[in-house]
Amino acid sequence: MSNITRTDVVIVGAGPVALFAVFELGLFDMRCHLIDILDRPGGQCAELYPDKPIYDIPGYPVIGAQELIDKLLEQIAPFKPGFTFNRMVTSLERLGDGSFRLTTDEKEVFEAKVVVIAAGAGSFQPKRPPIPGIEAYEAQSVRYAVRRIEELRGHDVVIVGGGDSALDWALNLQPVARRVTLVHRRPDFRAAPDNVNKMLALRDAGALDLVIGQVSMLEGEGGGLSAIVVNGPDGATKISCSRLLPFFGLTMKLGPVAEWGLDLHENQIPVDTEKFQTSEPGIFAIGDINWYPGKLKLILSGFHEAALMTQAAKHVVSPKERIVFQYTTSSTSLHKKLGVPD
């Protein structure tokens, strides 16, 4: 099989616990590749509340959620992990040599000796807006995520929403699409003020359209979209378009993980508290997706779980190698890995 990405560890998820796992695994010379359904690292912290203050991260009396993600990315940079975004792992199988093969919804294939599930409360999946008949267009004209910008080149694109995702893509697609129209139910936005100002400047320059109202109807045939109807303060407006991108938020579901043959406990994955291994040897679960007696759904707890999981994962990746415990404060070999100057 060609075009297979091979690594030591595949991590399903790219939230804060997954990112810290890269650090711990990297200290033991294990290469990591992370796969996440979102379009960037950070999980809930980046997608749902990037500006939310967090008060229980050791050493930080307060730190913003996105700032925490930025710090974790800086911390793991020496280990050069691979990232694949906008993808869902749809299948997992064990190979004859004991390793694992994972396949995404875009048919990309990854092979690794260890799998770490760090998918938070499950996979983020987009909320379908309450627009009659939208299902008929989802396979062709309606997209809930932008996976390849070039696929939207030359299209008349309508983006619906008022959060960061909607504003980000309105700005990113404006130079690519033939025309971008942003539709939001009210003139106030939940996105970063700088992006709102950039969008309004493009609107004022005639380079982007902004329509206030709610989408009430889709027009087209055979899955191909030709126009939408927006009900606004001044009545109904018809907007010609060939692609619709609704950003109505995300919901969390366990998703395909439930089909991987792992023991489950109320939509969570039971693990032991020595290795944080699942019912399947070589597959570990850390963070909010796992369960064990006394489990606390805290980022802090997930960091602890990542450290202990690493010890067990090393035995799987390098079964003949003796593990020597070292402290990052005093180990010259760890300093070298981290790029700490002598």
Secondary structure, DSSP 8 states (H G I E B T S, - for coil): --SEEE-SEEEE--SHHHHHHHHHHHHTT--EEEE-SSSSS-HHHHHT-TT-EE--BTTBSSEEHHHHHHHHHHHHGGG--EEE-S--EEEEEE-TTS-EEEEETT--EEEESEEEE--TTSEEEE-----TTGGGGTTTTB-SS-S-GGGGTT-EEEEE-SSHHHHHHHHHHTTTSSEEEEEESSS---S-HHHHHHHHHHHHTTSSEEEESEEEEEEEETTEEEEEEEEETTEEEEEE-SEEEE---EEEE-GGGGGSS---BTTBEE--TTT-B-SSTTEEE-GGGEE-TT----HHHHHHHHHHHHHHHHHHHSTTS------TTT-HHHHHHHT---
